[in-house]
Amino acid sequence: MKTLAEIASGMSSNLLTRAADVTLKERRRLVLMVRETPLNRAHLKNMLEVTEMGGIIAPPVPAFYARPQNLDEMVDHSVGRVLDLFGIDNDLAGRWDELRANGLKSR
């Protein structure tokens, strides 16, 4: 959350926050996988601030609709979703048509 707060406020105290600052300044894609919970008001405000600056907040939340069989599949799904945000082809996250073919029923 400290890193998120620095990015949201435009602070650059280390290489990571400086790189994020430059990425936003140059209007390139910045994806932050914020993992801390529960969230307080300051966390939410910082996420909103980064989003309004053009960043994407993508928490690594397990997608149970994909019916993961183990922890590796949960991690692969989160990584695959983030790779999708960068337009990088991957087979880590199941696609809806694949999930339906494997027995997932829509509600």
N, C-alpha and C positions, 0 to 999 in steps of 0.2 A: 504494500500500500504506500510505502514511502516513495518508491519509484513512480507509481501512478501519480502521487501528489506532486512530485517534482515535474513530471511531464505536463500535468494539468496547469501548473503555475509558470511554466517556461523556465524553470531552473535547470541548470546543467552542471551538476557537481561531479559527474563521472562520465565515462565513455558511453555507457548505455543511454543515459538521459540526454547526452549531447546528440547521439545518433538519432534518438527519437525526435528531438527538437528540429534537427536538420531535415528529417524525413517529412515532418509536418510542414515545415517551412517551404519545402520543395514540392508540396502537394503529392507526395508519394504515399503508397499504402502503408499504414502502421496498424498492426494487429497486436493487441495486448491480451494475453490469456490471464486474466485476473483470477487468482485461485482462493483468496481468503474469504471465509465466511464465519460468522454472520457479518453482514454489512451494516455500517452505521451511516448516518446522514452525510458525513464528510466523504466517505468512500463513494457514495452514490453521486454526490455533487462533482467529485473529481472525474468519475466515469462520464458523466454528462458533459463536463467541460472538454474532455479529450474527444468525445464523440462530436461535439460542436466544432472542434478544430479539424475534424476530418478523420480521426482515428476510429478504429473498430474495436469494440470490447467483445471478446469471445471467450467467456469462461469455459474451462474444460469440464463441462457438466456431462456425466455419463448419459448416453442416450439409450435408455432401457427399451425403447420401442424396437431397437435393432436386435434385441434379445442376445446380448453378449454372453458368451459361455465362460469367459475368464477375464482377468484384469488386462491382459494384453489386448484383447479385442476392444475393451473400453478405451484404452489409451490410443490404439490405432484409429478408432472412430474420431476422437477429438483431434488428433493430428491430421487425419484426412480432411476433416471439415475446414481446418485452418489452411491447409494446402489448397483447397478449393477456393478460398478467399483470395489467394494469390494467383489463381488460374493455372495451378500446377496439376497436371493429370496424375491421378493416383487411384489405387484400388483399395485404399485403407478403410474408407467409409462406404458402407453399402448404399446403393441407390434405391429409391422407392420401388422401382419395378423389380429389382432383385429381391428386396425384402418381401414384397407381395408374393413373388413366385415361391419364396421359401416359407410361406404360411402366415405372414403378418396380415392381419385383417384390419382394414380401415374401420374407424368408428363412425 
